[in-house]
């Protein structure tokens, strides 16, 4: 099993479950920070992007218990 830093709309449990196609246990989705990254709005689209930025801190979540199939869906 793997874990992955997620941000933006994927932090919403309902959205995450739709993407994964399965329920997500609340304990598998924990608040997390990504040092030296920042989240930016992408122009003309409805999703954010994560870019490296020195001394920045991106807010997100750590999603754990992921299978290879989950990683492929994400």
C-alpha positions in Angstrom: 0.0 0.0 0.0 1.1 3.5 -0.9 0.3 7.0 0.2 0.1 10.3 -1.8 0.0 14.0 -1.1 -3.2 15.4 -2.6 -4.4 19.0 -2.8 -7.3 21.0 -4.3 -10.6 19.4 -4.8 -9.2 15.9 -4.2 -9.1 16.8 -0.5 -12.9 16.6 -0.4 -13.7 13.1 0.7 -16.7 12.8 -1.7 -14.6 13.9 -4.7 -11.8 11.6 -3.7 -14.2 8.7 -3.5 -15.7 9.4 -6.9 -12.2 9.5 -8.5 -11.1 6.3 -6.7 -14.5 4.6 -7.3 -14.6 3.3 -3.7 -15.2 4.5 -0.2 -12.3 6.3 1.6 -11.9 5.8 5.3 -11.7 9.1 7.2 -8.4 7.9 8.8 -6.9 7.5 5.4 -7.2 11.2 4.6 -5.1 13.3 7.0 -4.1 17.0 6.8 -0.6 17.6 5.5 1.8 20.3 4.3 4.2 20.1 1.4 7.3 22.3 2.0 8.8 24.2 -0.9 5.6 23.8 -3.0 2.8 26.3 -3.7 -0.7 25.8 -5.1 -1.7 28.1 -8.0 -4.9 28.6 -9.9 -4.6 27.6 -13.5 -6.0 30.2 -15.9 -9.2 29.4 -17.7 -9.7 26.0 -16.0 -11.3 24.8 -12.8 -8.4 23.0 -11.2 -5.2 24.1 -9.4 -1.6 23.1 -10.0 1.3 22.4 -7.6 4.6 24.0 -8.3 7.9 24.0 -6.5 8.5 27.4 -4.8 11.4 27.8 -2.3 10.2 28.6 1.2 6.6 28.1 0.4 4.2 25.6 2.0 1.3 24.0 0.2 -1.7 22.8 2.2 -3.2 19.5 1.3 -3.8 16.0 2.7 -1.9 12.7 2.9 -4.1 9.9 1.4 -2.9 6.5 2.6 -3.7 2.9 1.9 -3.6 3.3 -1.9 -3.3 0.2 -4.1 -1.7 0.2 -7.5 -5.1 0.5 -9.1 -5.9 3.6 -6.9 -2.7 5.2 -8.0 -3.5 4.6 -11.6 -7.0 6.2 -11.2 -5.5 9.2 -9.4 
